Amino acid sequence: MRIEEIPFIAILRGVRPEEVEAIGTALVDAGIRAIEVPLNSPSPIESIALLARRFGAAALVGAGTVLDLASVAAVADAGGQLIVAPNTDRTVIAAAAGRGLITLPGYLTPTEAFTAIDAGATGLKLFPAEAAGPAVLRAHRAILPPELPVYVVGGITPASVAAWHAAGATGFGLGSGLYKPGMAAKEVGERARAYLAALPS
């Protein structure tokens, strides 16, 4: 499964292992093909392992807020395929790439973007998107490799998807607009369908 063919990454910050499979089922049934469990969630490696075993053939599963080499190894050993970070750390990017994992490090400036690319990043995560806006992404797209996947994360709503898409976003990381701790799986699925419906054809 190629990351650039996936328009949405579900970010399940705060999810618990005992609920993660039900939420994952709702997301996959809705059409979501990538799921990220941030490492500052309760027992995140356990949740990643559960998702990878259950949905590994149907969705890319991995971790967010990956900040160090030990976390890269733990995610890979749990069956994760995706490493997402809020920052640009060359050692983390290189370690993840060396294990064959998809890497989406966070960036906000062209300097950070090209540092990440040089370290072997699969794509980039523009974060926080609220601090940038589609005009900034459009300017970045003028200088970044055209084939490079760029995901925007932070404050994305169904109403904002079209503008970001027009500015050159490959896809979107969906956090609290999609899932908040304690939310029922049915509601998560309904929210996922609203995002998918907002994607320009």
ABEGO torsion letter per residue (X at the ends): XBAAABABBBBBBGBBAAAAAAAAAAAAAAGBABBBBBAABBGAAAAAAAAAAAAAAABBBBBBGBABAAAAAAAAAAGBABBBBABBBAAAAAAAAAAGBBBBBBBABAAAAAAAAAAGBABBBBOBAAABEAAAAAAAAAABBAABBBBBBEGBBAAAAAAAAAAGBABBBBBAAABBBGBBAAAAAAAAAAAAAABBX
